[in-house]
Amino acid sequence: MTFANQNKWSAALAVLGLAAIAAAGPVAADSVSDFYRGKTVTIWVGYSPGGGYDVYARTFARHWGKHLPGNPEFIVKNRTGAGSMLVANELYNILPKDGTALGVIGRGMPQEKLLGNDQAKFQSNKFTWIGSANNEVSVCVSWAKTGITKFADLKTRGMIVGGTGEGADTDTFPKVLNNVLGTKLKLVTGYPGGTDVLFAMEKGELEGRCGYSWSSVKTMHSDWLRDKTINVLVQMSTEKHPDIPNVPFVMDLAENDEQKQVLEFIYARQAWGRPFLAPPGVPADRVKALQDSFMAVTKDPAFLADAKKQKLEINPISGPRIAEMISKMYQAPLQVVNMAREATNKEDRIQISKVVLKEMKVSGTITDVKGDGRSVRFKGAGQKGKLSVSGRGTKVTIGGAKAKRKQLKKGMSCEFVYVGTKAKSISCS
């Protein structure tokens, strides 16, 4: 073959190569679209309905389908257990690895294997990270009637706080504060979700909560802040929140470099404050589509209006960025990891007990209804609170006749039977 002919062939092959590259994008998009068309994507939330993680998941689910090729339906299901460890384990080992199963887990779960939790049946650096709705600052709060008003009180008087399970912020942070900073917190664990912890505070069973997302405080209980029903004692993250500049910052409370290194490692989790993830092994084109569509949702005006209405903070972090941070976490010096492991696991400085949730029966009045009856607030017999109402799991009757939850109205007089924050039956006259 002559040199001239070689050039012709090279040019022809180059054109074909460029054409193939140009065509790859549409082909991949078509492949993703074909897969998702007519399907349902389930977001599994590791906490009970009504809490911060659940609210973020449901808000994304309302808008995500139109941004993912094929426009699948998105639904949310709650799978409570062990502070979202159950969802993390099932996502890694059992749920479909085809891009139809996503999870929302506690931000601390990715560290659990490193911190020595044998119940963590996953490697967090092998998950498929989709994105996070925001970075997060957590706080410790006290119920104002307890008289606990400042962080120093936690070192003298102490405080009884509620937790949702090993590995959750609500359980990890009290241990860290006791072991590293010398507080005297007592932990009652085993609540299905954060809403159950707050309900127990309202009833006087608990004195406070440590590991409470500031965004959730503002979203769910801005009235508690306004009415000074709670006191914010300390903020925990790698950076202070601009909303609460005068609340003590955990990094400033470290007495030496060693303590600061431990706190920085543990609170790195705050960067991926509301994480969405998928199992390992999801096909690469679907991973990219999920990651890209997640970020597209965070720029959608309708989504942003929805989030603003609910006072949700949106400061998104991409899936690849989360994967990068978690990979870096796995490369941390062994000495720092071991010190963090001791801070989160050592229990000789904290009293831990297990909650026993009993079935309760209260006669009272519905004071508020949200989400077509998905949640109701009630007041009566010296008690008040918020209950989640299941379409299948809660028996609703009005005037003795079977009814749907959307028929529940503010002002109705009812008998409420519930366990924790889950309504078993609501019977209204």
Phi, psi and omega in degrees: 000134181286161179300322179296317179294324177299318179297320180298314180296320179297317179297318181296317179295322178298317179297317179297321179296315179297321179296321180295319179296316180298325182281340186299319181302303179300322180297316179297317180297319178297321180297316179294315181299316179298322182292313187278342183300124178082359181265169176241131175258125181257128173260113181269119181257130185277014182225168182288160181299148174096346179276177184300312180300318181295317181296316178299316181300315182291327178292316176297318184300328181292340187237349190289320188305324183285348181258348180261127180310135183095344176048056178290164174278140175251131175232159180241133174232143180260132180226087186280153176151126173055043176062033180085004176300324181300313179295318180300314180295316182291324179296321183284323191248338191236314188293156184304140180256036184249003180096007178258355178239119176240163180226154169233115185236168177299142184297340180277346184303320181301340181268349192298319179297316179297326183274008171091017180278110183290344179283348180279103183263049182204161171248112187294337178281001176251353174296161172265108184271123185267319179159173176230140182291330179195167164271164194220147170246129177258155181227162166256133178233153174242150172286125191304326183294346179285340183085002177276112190242343185213163183301322181303331179296332180290341178269342182251295183282322186084183180198143177267119183241160181254149179227161182253352178147158182304131180099338177285152178305322183298335180259324182287314187295321175300321177297316181298314181296321177292313186286325185263317188251358173079025176284173182236053180282146173243138187246129170248112188248169178107007176288142182298330182195175181298326179297327178291323177297315180296321178298319179294327175296315180300324182277354179087008179283331179235159179259344182182189181214132174243126188101048183242116184298130180300323179298325178288323177302312182292322184287311188270328189220050175297333178293328177295324177290315181299317184270002180059038176286332178234157173246133177268117192262325182200148175247141187232117177184193176264350176217150179288153176270134182296339179293330189230061184296337183264000176276131182308141182257129189303324181294329179286345182271351177294137184265349179203173183296324180298314178298319181295319178299317180296313181296320179296320179294313184293317185273005172300333180302336183296338181296322177258066192298324180228077190280137171248134183212167178230167179297164171291155174087008175291135180309140189302322182292326178286324176301310181298320180295319178294316180295315181294319181290327176300312180293327178295322178301319185291350177251358183287122181304323180293319177296314182297323177294320178298314180295319180297320179300326181267000181063037178273133175282130177238110178217075196292152173233132185288158178301311178301325179293319177298315179302321179295317180294321181289324175299318178296322179300321180290346180260009181296149178304140183302322180299317180293317180298316181296320178294321178294322178298317179294320181295328183266346185247333183296127187241009181282352179250012179218138176269123182239132175228165183252131179285144172244110182277121182257152175289130181244150177228121183225136172261131182190203185235141174287122181259345178195150179227133180233152172057047180055039177090005180292335174216145178226148171254145181223163177211133179169152177054037179075009180235157173207158180174185181238132181239141172273138183243117182271140179296330180253326188271348181249125177275118181246128175228146176229120183062030179085351181257145178300137183221167176264154184298332180291350178275351177290134184229151175302135179099347179293141174268125189217163169254126183250126174244123187210159172234119187065240176248012180262121179282127175272321177207148174226115182245114185247149180271000000 
